[in-house]
């Protein structure tokens, strides 16, 4: 019996040592597993923070909508996503009632070789970037690709502190291999509502 006990005890000790060793390695494996998960999550968290910071200032956006506001003026734009229209849905002062423009404005229009391109024709959203200038202007630059893949259009929007206006410009790039004729450029194109008043007028400038 003593011989059996002497034989069993070392075996039990070995089992205990093996259990401790197994637990130690298992603990290390779990730690390593969670470290790997944390390492995978960290770039995602950093990317989310960077994406959030890129939308600071007077412009914020999602994949489907761009919002421009400086506390004085508000403009929201429907983005085309993978394929769709580019329309201004709201353009008004932040305070007060304003019903002059409809909720689906063409936004822009021009002709290239007698073909009309506008916010109502098919576009694909390429990217949106923050935009700023040396005069405290802040906004966004939206780059679009036409449905026929011949025109790349970048639209710049800039807002300034305390001013109820939005500065806008178009950059039109020819992606085709042929020369083009650019005509009838409307940087802004809005559809106005019917307004019944005793005195009412619109002043337009042809540029």
C-alpha positions as CSV (number, residue, x, y, z in Angstrom):
1,X,0.0,0.0,0.0
2,X,2.8,2.3,0.8
3,X,4.3,1.5,-2.5
4,X,1.0,2.3,-4.2
5,X,0.7,5.6,-2.4
6,X,4.2,6.5,-3.3
7,X,3.4,5.7,-6.8
8,X,0.1,7.6,-6.8
9,X,1.3,10.8,-5.1
10,X,3.9,11.7,-7.7
11,X,1.3,11.0,-10.4
12,X,-1.2,13.3,-8.6
13,X,1.5,16.0,-8.3
14,X,2.2,15.6,-12.0
15,X,-1.4,16.0,-12.8
16,X,-1.6,19.1,-10.7
17,X,1.4,20.5,-12.4
18,X,0.0,19.6,-15.7
19,X,-3.3,21.3,-14.7
20,X,-1.5,24.4,-13.6
21,X,0.5,24.4,-16.8
22,X,-2.6,24.0,-18.9
23,X,-4.4,26.8,-17.0
24,X,-1.4,29.0,-17.4
25,X,-1.2,28.4,-21.2
26,X,-5.0,28.7,-21.5
27,X,-4.9,32.1,-19.7
28,X,-2.1,33.2,-22.0
29,X,-4.1,32.0,-25.0
30,X,-7.2,33.9,-23.8
31,X,-5.1,37.1,-23.2
32,X,-3.6,36.8,-26.6
33,X,-7.0,36.2,-28.2
34,X,-8.4,39.4,-26.6
35,X,-5.3,41.3,-27.5
36,X,-5.8,40.2,-31.1
37,X,-9.4,41.3,-30.9
38,X,-8.4,44.6,-29.4
39,X,-5.8,45.1,-32.0
40,X,-8.4,44.5,-34.7
41,X,-10.9,46.9,-33.1
42,X,-8.4,49.7,-32.5
43,X,-8.0,50.7,-36.2
44,X,-11.8,50.6,-36.6
45,X,-12.2,52.9,-33.6
46,X,-9.5,55.3,-34.8
47,X,-11.1,55.3,-38.3
48,X,-14.5,56.1,-36.8
49,X,-13.0,59.0,-34.8
50,X,-11.2,60.3,-37.9
51,X,-14.4,60.1,-40.0
52,X,-16.3,62.0,-37.3
53,X,-13.6,64.7,-37.2
54,X,-13.7,65.0,-41.0
55,X,-17.3,66.1,-40.7
56,X,-16.8,68.9,-38.3
57,X,-17.4,72.6,-39.1
58,X,-20.2,73.8,-41.3
59,X,-20.7,70.5,-43.3
60,X,-21.9,67.1,-42.2
61,X,-22.8,64.2,-44.4
62,X,-23.9,60.6,-44.7
63,X,-23.9,58.4,-47.9
64,X,-27.3,59.8,-48.8
65,X,-27.4,63.4,-47.6
66,X,-25.2,66.5,-47.2
67,X,-26.1,69.2,-44.7
68,X,-24.6,72.7,-44.7
69,X,-25.3,75.2,-42.0
70,X,-23.5,77.9,-40.0
71,X,-26.4,78.8,-37.8
72,X,-27.6,81.5,-40.2
73,X,-28.4,79.5,-43.3
74,X,-29.4,75.8,-43.9
75,X,-29.0,73.7,-47.0
76,X,-29.6,70.0,-47.4
77,X,-28.7,68.0,-50.5
78,X,-29.8,64.6,-51.5
79,X,-26.8,62.6,-52.7
80,X,-26.9,60.1,-55.5
81,X,-25.1,57.3,-53.8
82,X,-24.1,54.6,-56.3
83,X,-26.6,55.9,-58.9
84,X,-29.2,58.6,-58.5
85,X,-30.0,62.3,-58.5
86,X,-28.2,65.3,-56.9
87,X,-31.0,67.6,-55.6
88,X,-31.2,70.5,-53.1
89,X,-34.1,69.6,-50.8
90,X,-33.8,72.6,-48.4
91,X,-32.3,76.0,-48.8
92,X,-33.5,78.6,-46.3
93,X,-32.5,80.8,-43.4
94,X,-32.3,79.0,-40.1
95,X,-34.7,81.3,-38.4
96,X,-38.1,82.3,-39.8
97,X,-40.5,80.9,-42.5
98,X,-39.3,80.4,-46.0
99,X,-41.3,78.7,-48.7
100,X,-39.9,80.1,-51.9
101,X,-38.0,77.0,-53.2
102,X,-39.5,73.5,-53.7
103,X,-38.1,70.5,-51.9
104,X,-36.5,68.9,-55.0
105,X,-34.4,71.6,-56.8
106,X,-32.2,70.7,-59.7
107,X,-29.2,72.4,-58.0
108,X,-27.1,72.8,-61.2
109,X,-27.2,72.4,-64.9
110,X,-24.9,72.6,-68.0
111,X,-24.6,71.3,-71.5
112,X,-21.7,69.3,-73.0
113,X,-21.8,68.8,-76.7
114,X,-25.5,69.5,-76.7
115,X,-26.2,67.0,-73.9
116,X,-27.8,68.3,-70.8
117,X,-26.2,67.4,-67.4
118,X,-28.0,68.4,-64.2
119,X,-28.8,67.3,-60.7
120,X,-31.7,65.4,-62.2
121,X,-29.6,63.3,-64.6
122,X,-27.8,60.1,-63.3
123,X,-24.7,60.5,-61.1
124,X,-22.5,58.4,-58.9
125,X,-21.0,59.7,-55.7
126,X,-17.2,59.4,-55.8
127,X,-16.2,61.1,-52.6
128,X,-16.9,64.0,-50.2
129,X,-14.1,66.0,-48.6
130,X,-13.9,68.9,-46.1
131,X,-13.2,72.3,-47.7
132,X,-11.8,75.5,-46.3
133,X,-10.2,78.7,-47.4
134,X,-8.1,81.5,-45.9
135,X,-11.1,83.7,-45.1
136,X,-12.6,81.4,-42.5
137,X,-14.7,79.6,-45.1
138,X,-15.7,76.1,-44.3
139,X,-17.7,73.5,-46.2
140,X,-17.5,70.5,-48.5
141,X,-16.3,69.4,-51.9
142,X,-18.5,66.8,-53.6
143,X,-17.1,64.8,-56.5
144,X,-19.6,63.0,-58.9
145,X,-19.3,60.8,-61.9
146,X,-21.8,61.2,-64.7
147,X,-24.0,58.2,-65.7
148,X,-22.2,57.9,-69.1
149,X,-18.7,58.1,-67.4
150,X,-17.7,61.1,-69.6
151,X,-17.9,63.9,-67.0
152,X,-16.4,64.2,-63.5
153,X,-18.0,67.1,-61.6
154,X,-16.7,68.6,-58.3
155,X,-19.1,71.0,-56.5
156,X,-17.6,73.3,-53.9
157,X,-19.7,74.7,-51.1
158,X,-18.3,77.2,-48.6
159,X,-20.0,78.9,-45.7
160,X,-18.7,81.8,-43.6
161,X,-19.3,82.7,-40.0
162,X,-22.3,84.9,-39.5
163,X,-23.2,85.2,-43.2
164,X,-26.6,83.8,-44.5
165,X,-25.2,82.8,-47.9
166,X,-23.4,79.8,-49.4
167,X,-20.6,80.2,-51.9
168,X,-20.7,77.7,-54.7
169,X,-18.5,76.7,-57.7
170,X,-18.3,73.9,-60.2
171,X,-15.2,72.1,-61.5
172,X,-16.0,70.1,-64.7
173,X,-13.5,67.6,-65.9
174,X,-13.7,65.9,-69.4
175,X,-13.0,62.2,-69.1
176,X,-13.7,61.4,-72.7
177,X,-11.0,61.3,-75.4
178,X,-12.7,63.9,-77.6
179,X,-12.9,67.7,-77.3
180,X,-16.0,69.1,-75.7
181,X,-18.2,72.2,-76.0
182,X,-19.4,73.5,-72.6
183,X,-22.4,75.8,-72.7
184,X,-25.3,77.1,-70.6
185,X,-23.7,76.7,-67.2
186,X,-26.2,77.2,-64.3
187,X,-24.2,77.1,-61.1
188,X,-27.4,77.4,-59.1
189,X,-30.8,76.1,-60.4
190,X,-33.9,76.2,-58.2
191,X,-37.6,75.5,-58.8
192,X,-39.7,78.2,-57.1
193,X,-43.1,77.6,-55.5
194,X,-46.3,79.3,-56.6
195,X,-46.8,82.4,-54.5
196,X,-49.9,84.5,-54.6
197,X,-49.3,87.9,-53.2
198,X,-50.3,91.5,-54.1
199,X,-46.7,92.4,-55.0
200,X,-44.2,89.8,-55.9
201,X,-41.1,89.8,-58.1
202,X,-38.0,87.8,-59.0
203,X,-34.8,89.5,-60.1
204,X,-32.5,87.2,-62.2
205,X,-29.2,87.8,-63.8
206,X,-28.1,86.1,-67.0
207,X,-24.4,85.4,-66.7
